[in-house]
Amino acid sequence: MARRTPTHPCLGHSCHRCCLGTEMTLTASDAERLRALGHEGFYRRTGDGYLQLVNVHGRCFFLRGGLCGVYDDRPEGCRLYPLILEMDSWDVVLHDFCPHRREFRFREEDRANLMALVERQEREKRLRRRRRARGEPDDI
């Protein structure tokens, strides 16, 4: 039987499935915080203007030995996962990809934080696209 911890199902199950083939988007503040810690090459700009974690050999850039190498400083989206915004319906749901999703406990505040995160990422994406169209340097 898998060990369990009351604080985080991922750790209790030694699970890092969400770190495999990740498409996690970042905010500019996520990227700035991680760069300030000395990390480079951990994100890319997508064609539509998002910042996204890089995968190395199909794994999140920060995954080391089955654990997050920046756990205390991980991106905001990683902190909220497996809570996601279902883009078709704009419903906040637990991601079906997470095998332990039902063991997480989220509050209404987490749902509001996720919506705010998505809105912030959308604003940042639009700003990057406008800057690119004007030939201006990107802020990050």
C-alpha positions in Angstrom: 0.0 0.0 0.0 1.3 3.5 -0.9 2.4 5.7 2.0 0.3 8.8 2.5 1.0 12.1 4.0 -1.8 14.3 5.3 -0.3 17.4 3.6 0.3 16.4 0.0 -0.9 13.4 -2.0 1.9 13.6 -4.5 4.5 13.1 -1.8 2.5 10.4 -0.1 2.2 8.4 -3.3 5.7 9.3 -4.7 3.9 10.6 -7.7 5.2 13.1 -10.3 2.9 12.2 -13.2 2.0 15.9 -13.8 5.7 16.7 -14.3 5.9 14.4 -17.3 5.3 16.1 -20.6 4.1 19.2 -18.8 2.5 22.1 -20.5 2.5 24.3 -17.4 2.3 28.0 -18.2 4.1 30.5 -16.1 3.6 34.1 -15.1 6.3 36.7 -15.6 6.7 36.7 -11.8 7.2 32.9 -11.7 9.9 33.2 -14.4 11.6 36.2 -12.6 11.5 34.5 -9.2 13.1 31.3 -10.7 15.7 33.3 -12.6 16.6 35.2 -9.5 17.4 31.9 -7.9 19.9 31.2 -10.6 17.9 29.1 -13.0 18.2 29.5 -16.7 16.7 27.8 -19.7 13.6 26.5 -17.8 11.0 28.2 -19.9 10.1 29.0 -23.5 7.8 31.4 -25.2 5.0 29.7 -27.1 4.0 30.8 -30.5 0.9 32.5 -29.1 2.8 34.4 -26.4 2.7 32.3 -23.2 5.6 31.4 -21.0 5.8 27.6 -20.6 8.0 25.2 -18.6 10.5 23.3 -20.7 10.5 19.6 -20.8 13.9 17.8 -20.9 13.6 14.2 -22.1 9.9 14.4 -21.5 10.1 15.6 -17.9 9.8 19.0 -16.4 13.0 20.9 -16.3 12.9 21.0 -12.5 12.1 17.3 -11.9 15.1 15.6 -10.1 15.0 12.1 -8.8 11.2 12.1 -8.9 10.9 15.3 -6.9 10.5 18.9 -7.7 13.9 20.7 -7.5 12.2 24.0 -6.8 9.2 22.8 -4.7 9.2 25.8 -2.3 9.5 28.2 -5.2 7.5 26.3 -7.9 5.2 28.2 -10.3 1.8 29.2 -9.1 0.1 26.9 -11.6 2.0 23.9 -10.1 0.9 25.0 -6.6 -2.8 24.9 -7.6 -2.6 21.7 -9.7 -4.6 19.5 -10.1 -7.1 22.3 -10.1 -7.4 23.5 -13.7 -9.6 25.7 -15.8 -11.5 23.6 -18.3 -11.2 26.0 -21.3 -14.2 24.7 -23.2 -16.7 25.4 -20.4 -14.6 27.8 -18.2 -15.3 25.5 -15.2 -12.7 25.0 -12.5 -12.2 21.2 -12.2 -9.8 18.6 -10.9 -7.7 17.4 -13.8 -8.5 13.9 -14.9 -4.8 13.3 -15.6 -4.0 13.3 -11.9 -4.5 9.8 -10.4 -4.8 11.2 -6.9 -7.0 14.3 -7.6 -9.7 13.3 -5.2 -7.3 13.4 -2.3 -6.6 17.1 -2.7 -8.6 19.6 -0.7 -9.3 23.0 -2.3 -11.1 26.0 -1.0 -13.1 28.6 -2.9 -10.1 30.9 -2.4 -8.1 28.4 -4.5 -10.7 28.5 -7.3 -10.6 32.3 -7.2 -6.8 32.2 -7.3 -6.8 30.0 -10.3 -9.2 32.3 -12.2 -7.0 35.3 -11.3 -3.9 33.4 -12.4 -5.4 32.6 -15.8 -6.5 36.2 -16.2 -3.0 37.4 -15.3 -1.4 35.0 -17.8 -3.8 36.2 -20.5 -2.9 39.9 -19.9 0.8 39.1 -19.9 0.4 37.1 -23.2 -1.4 40.0 -24.8 1.2 42.5 -23.7 4.1 40.2 -25.0 2.3 39.9 -28.4 1.8 43.7 -28.6 5.5 44.3 -27.8 6.6 41.8 -30.3 4.3 43.4 -33.0 5.9 46.8 -32.3 9.4 45.3 -32.3 10.0 46.1 -28.7 12.0 43.9 -26.3 10.2 41.5 -24.1 10.2 42.2 -20.4 11.2 38.6 -19.6 
